[in-house]
Amino acid sequence: MEEFDHDIFFTKEVNFDGLKDLEVTLQIHKADSKAVLIMYPGADGSIDGYNKKYRKLAHLVKSQNIATVVRLDNKYCCLDGSPYCELMIDKIAKVIEYVNNNAEKITGHSEVDIYLAGVSAGAGAIATVVGEFPEIKKVLFIAPAESVGKENITRGLKNYTGELYLVAGENDEIRTFDSARIYYEACKNSSKKELVIIPECDHHFTGEKNGRIMANAFLWAFSGEGNFPSHEGGVVLYE
């Protein structure tokens, strides 16, 4: 069996059927858990994010054995003339399938619960496909945008039955606090759904306080713990 153990994370390069010219880099932080959290950045987002915030969030989740974390980027790309939004959706769907098919290699468990965290446009891509995978139990959307189209988002969410957590800033310059309400209303069959608007917070959760709030949101959504929506005790993402 291929080993995924690594002190920090294991890097895996994957080519998917239907995306043969697109090599996807996955960074896997293995935890003692039967859950896997897949993190998807916003449009053109790097695998680490600004100030390595996604790596820090992955370490937080892994260190508490909440879930093994799988990270990928969301960089702009062009393949066979397909629009970026379509590729963004196809890419996350393929990664979810990959985690399902390689659960034992990744976690040591033959069956896993899948958690998803999507930021901005990444949230929209996840929303489009989330209803297709019954293994998905929890989803966190941060500053969820409508880049992939409201119709895709609402159609995808209507069949989702797991838990949904939504967070947006009240000062978001692209008004994802309105988009978050659309996501919330579209998700009619979820077992649980919560929406929190953060005061004095922009689209990127700029500043130490808002970064700490973002970190606490991951604990809130995926472990039911943490001080969310307070910043107290949260990991520093931005210095």
Secondary structure in CASP SS format (residue, H / E / C, confidence):
PFRMAT SS
TARGET T0000
AUTHOR 0000-0000-0000
METHOD secondary structure of the structure
MODEL  1
M C 1.00
E C 1.00
E C 1.00
F C 1.00
D C 1.00
H C 1.00
D C 1.00
I C 1.00
F C 1.00
F E 1.00
T E 1.00
K E 1.00
E E 1.00
V E 1.00
N E 1.00
F E 1.00
D C 1.00
G C 1.00
L E 1.00
K E 1.00
D E 1.00
L E 1.00
E E 1.00
V E 1.00
T E 1.00
L E 1.00
Q E 1.00
I E 1.00
H E 1.00
K C 1.00
A C 1.00
D C 1.00
S C 1.00
K C 1.00
A E 1.00
V E 1.00
L E 1.00
I E 1.00
M E 1.00
Y E 1.00
P C 1.00
G C 1.00
A C 1.00
D C 1.00
G E 1.00
S C 1.00
I C 1.00
D C 1.00
G C 1.00
Y H 1.00
N H 1.00
K H 1.00
K H 1.00
Y H 1.00
R H 1.00
K H 1.00
L H 1.00
A H 1.00
H H 1.00
L H 1.00
V H 1.00
K H 1.00
S H 1.00
Q C 1.00
N C 1.00
I C 1.00
A C 1.00
T E 1.00
V E 1.00
V E 1.00
R E 1.00
L C 1.00
D C 1.00
N E 1.00
K C 1.00
Y C 1.00
C C 1.00
C C 1.00
L E 1.00
D C 1.00
G C 1.00
S E 1.00
P C 1.00
Y H 1.00
C H 1.00
E H 1.00
L H 1.00
M H 1.00
I H 1.00
D H 1.00
K H 1.00
I H 1.00
A H 1.00
K H 1.00
V H 1.00
I H 1.00
E H 1.00
Y H 1.00
V H 1.00
N H 1.00
N H 1.00
N C 1.00
A H 1.00
E H 1.00
K H 1.00
I H 1.00
T H 1.00
G C 1.00
H C 1.00
S C 1.00
E C 1.00
V C 1.00
D E 1.00
I E 1.00
Y E 1.00
L E 1.00
A E 1.00
G E 1.00
V E 1.00
S C 1.00
A H 1.00
G H 1.00
A H 1.00
G H 1.00
A H 1.00
I H 1.00
A H 1.00
T H 1.00
V H 1.00
V H 1.00
G H 1.00
E H 1.00
F C 1.00
P C 1.00
E C 1.00
I E 1.00
K E 1.00
K E 1.00
V E 1.00
L E 1.00
F E 1.00
I E 1.00
A C 1.00
P C 1.00
A C 1.00
E C 1.00
S C 1.00
V C 1.00
G C 1.00
K H 1.00
E H 1.00
N H 1.00
I H 1.00
T H 1.00
R H 1.00
G H 1.00
L H 1.00
K C 1.00
N C 1.00
Y C 1.00
T C 1.00
G C 1.00
E E 1.00
L E 1.00
Y E 1.00
L E 1.00
V E 1.00
A E 1.00
G E 1.00
E C 1.00
N C 1.00
D C 1.00
E C 1.00
I C 1.00
R C 1.00
T H 1.00
F H 1.00
D H 1.00
S H 1.00
A H 1.00
R H 1.00
I H 1.00
Y H 1.00
Y H 1.00
E H 1.00
A H 1.00
C C 1.00
K C 1.00
N C 1.00
S C 1.00
S C 1.00
K E 1.00
K E 1.00
E E 1.00
L E 1.00
V E 1.00
I E 1.00
I E 1.00
P C 1.00
E C 1.00
C C 1.00
D C 1.00
H C 1.00
H C 1.00
F C 1.00
T C 1.00
G C 1.00
E H 1.00
K H 1.00
N H 1.00
G H 1.00
R H 1.00
I H 1.00
M H 1.00
A H 1.00
N H 1.00
A H 1.00
F H 1.00
L H 1.00
W H 1.00
A H 1.00
F H 1.00
S H 1.00
G C 1.00
E C 1.00
G C 1.00
N C 1.00
F C 1.00
P C 1.00
S C 1.00
H C 1.00
E C 1.00
G C 1.00
G C 1.00
V C 1.00
V C 1.00
L C 1.00
Y C 1.00
E C 1.00
END
